[in-house]
Amino acid sequence: MRNRNCKRQGMCGGTLDTMRRGQCCRVLGIDDDRARSQAIRFGMGEGAMLSCITKLPAGPLVMRSGRQEIAIGRDLARRIRVEPVSAQVVC
C-alpha cells in the first residue's frame, strides 16, 4: 500500500531523469565511478539537494544545485539515484 501511495504522490525514489519540473530531490547515490566524478564536479554528490528547473524534450534536464543551474544529459541523469523531498524542504 505504501508503494502505491508514494507513486500517487510522486514521492518514490528513482533516478534523476524521472524528476519533474519544480520537483526537489536529494541525491542518494551514484554507482558508476565515472558518473560519480562528473556529478561531484557539478556539486551533485551524495546528499546534495537539487531542484528541477526544466526538462527539455529528448534533451537535458536543467537542475539547480545551490546557486548554480546546470544542464545534465539524460545519460548521466539515469545513473544518479535520487529521492524526491517535500516542497517544505529548501532545495
ZIDADA-V67802 format. One record per backbone hydrogen bond with DSSP energy under -1.0 kcal/mol. CO is the residue of the C=O (numbers start at 1). NH is the residue of the N-H. Records with the same first field share a line. If there is no record, write none. Layout:
CO->NH / NH
This chain:
1->5
2->6
3->7
4->8
5->9
6->11
14->82
15->18
16->19
20->23
23->52
24->85
25->50
26->83
27->47
29->81
32->36
33->37
34->38
35->39
36->40
37->41
38->42
39->44
40->43
45->48
48->27
50->25
51->64
52->22
54->62
56->59
60->56
61->72
62->53 / 54
63->70
64->51
65->68
68->65
70->63
72->61
73->77
74->78
76->79
77->80
80->16
81->28 / 29
82->14
83->26
86->89
